[in-house]
């Protein structure tokens, strides 16, 4: 549970990820849609007493992440979750938009609780300031704590699908505007440590405007998510010989991208602005 609120400027603008469309990630799943419903979930002793709503959230996260929001119906989610009532998702969440929003809220709050503890410990250990590499790790690595029993990162797949289709649900910290490609932070209730760490990271790259900074960090966040998906795909192909995910190459590229000069296309030629 989050224990403190972090103030965020009300008018801060954060770009959503459909500003940039990366190569669609390979999905290392069988061609048949996977069954991860009641029978599959019950194999894990830690989930024996899982509630119906939580079972639906976990099933929806997995299926939406693997196949996208348009290709999976709420009926299919209910069936995969082992529900006899095919309208179970509508009963608990009302609509697909409400369901996606509930998955986001559940996962984002859980991840941010982990991020907050790490962020506070990092600030205590570095009173003179946190370097950019550690801030990027604080922003991204907590996502990996939401792993399935087999080690795959369904939340990262789900997050990338949402980045590309932000209109399908309401994020607990900001609401997207698909007409402009921008979103405004939602100042309702708890605030995200992700934004606090992001604001601190921006101080390392003072030459970037707010808009340019958040556009770049949005693109880099999708690069990180894609790298985790590629890692999962590779490890699935290798079977049980799993190697630890290495974020360092992604951090190297991100520091380079955030440090890159800004290019403005004028009517006559392209100028470099520092």
PyMOL commands that set and color helices and strands:
alter all, ss='L'
color gray80, all
select helices_A, chain A and resi 17-19+38-41+45-47+52-67+74-80+88-93+96-125+132-145+154-164+166-168+193-205+210-238+248-259
alter helices_A, ss='H'
color red, helices_A
select strands_A, chain A and resi 13-15+174-177+182-185+262-265+270-273
alter strands_A, ss='S'
color yellow, strands_A
deselect
rebuild
show_as cartoon
